[in-house]
Amino acid sequence: MTSITEIKSKLAERIATIPSLRVSTQIPDNPQPPVGIINLDNIQYDQAMAQGLTLANFTVQIIVARASARSAQNRLDGFVANSGASSVKSALELNRTLDGLIQDLRVVSVPNIGSITMSDQIYLAADFEVAVYF
Amino acid sequence: MGKFVATGTNVTLNGDELTSSVARAELVINSAEVTVTDFGSGGFTEVIGGLKSGSVSLDFHSDFGTGAVSTIMQDLVGTIGTVTLIAGNGTVASAETPAYTAEVLINSFTPVSGAVGDLSTFSVTFPTTGEITYATA
């Protein structure tokens, strides 16, 4: 049975293919941006009989430093793009089964883009909703 | 066994286990209504049971993998297949998880289905042919 830990690890591998982007599967105390943080939001069991399909919704949060607002927004523009070397959607969906670990995945949306505060520091962040079927 | 939430209705088609690709399973057994109303019916209609019939409805998750449901269904349209449903989340027939077996006419298959962004699924409803059997062991 596929574990959530394995899925998070594989998602992290995919995010790490984006140049100059660190990845964490845990919420760091002091993020070193740019960094992607993978969080499990919720699980919807029993999408098929006998646990034949489970839906797990993840949020991949990309955090960039806001030392320069313009450069930070330019970096985020690349991360939220449909395609390109920095595209989170492209990085994840280029391997939709995570090497056969899952049935399928889809980067559904970016519901939040804006400033966040962590450890008294202000960062710019974008949240990606990722639906994983396994 | 008491009331239960359906999480594991066991489904096989021609001996192929399809349970993990099934999102909904339903077997309906009907009887025709034969009217026997006459002048002695006191102004009401009277009916008795006539011939029985049935149907099997299944919602599937599309999957074209080797031995997966979409692959299996590909060549079955127009044929008679054997469907077995084990109720009560059971995997073998028992008094509390009875197994229903029916011959069905596989009269449709939807190989391509789904809106953009949705999980690809398809639904079928097959009429039964012949007797629907019921086993508890």
Interface residues (C-beta under 8 A of the other chain):
Chain A: D46 Q47 A48 M49 A50 Q51 G52 L53 R106 V108 Y133
Chain B: A6 T7 G8 T9 N10 V11 T19 S20 S21 V22 A23 A25 H61 G117 L119
